[in-house]
């Protein structure tokens, strides 16, 4: 798994700017995991939970999936920074 790249720039005496770069492999993994959770739990009329086609899940829940992925990637990046 590719490492997260963190660049620290001191802005002021008490301020720091962090540039965090998360590799595509890790972002793809987070997307797949998030999509899997949505696929298992989504309630779509005409389908049993866990049996909804992936394309339909991606279209119907695109904004929620994107926000959940962003939240998880921020959490992942901040955890690496704090370590």
N, C-alpha and C positions, 0 to 999 in steps of 0.2 A: 504494500500500500504506500502510495506516494505521500511524503510528509507535507504538512502545512507550512507555507513560507510566511514568516512574520518579520516585518521591517519596522524598527522602532526609530522614530524621529523626535528629538526633544524640541518642543515648540517654545516653551518658556521654562522658567525654573521649576514650576509646579505642573506643567502640562506636557503631555506626551501624545504624539500622533502615531497610531498603529495602522500599518497597511498589512492586511491579512489576505493571503491568496490560498484558496482551497482548490486542490487539483480536481480536474474533471471526473476522475474515477471515484473520488469520494462524494462529489455532488450527485453523480449518477446513482451511487449506492443509496444515498439518503432519499433521492426521488423514488427509487424502486421500493424501498422500505415503506415510505409514506403511501405510495400507490397501493401496496399490498394491504396496508391497514384500511384504507378507504374501501378497497374492493371487498374486504371481509365484512365490514360494518355498514356499508351503504345500503340504504333502503330506497329502492327504485321500483315504482309500480310495474308489475308484470314480471318481476324477477325475484327469486329467492335471495336472501342475503348470502354473499359469497359466490353467487353465480352470475353476477352482472358482467357483461363484456367489458374488457379493459378500456376500449376506445370510448364507450359510453361514459364510464367513470371519469376518464380524462377530460371529456367535453363538459360534462355536467358539473363537475367539482373542480374545475381548473383553478379558480381563484383561491379556494380553500386549500388545495394541494400546494399551490405556490407559496401561500403564506405559511403553511406548516413547514415546508422545506426551508424557507428563509429563517424561520424561528429556530429550527433544529441546526442549521448551518451556523447561525450566529452563536448559538450555545456551544457548538463544537469548537468554533474558532476561539471564543473567549476562554473556554476550558484549557485549550492548548496554551494560550497567552499566560494564563495564571500559573500554569505549571512551570 
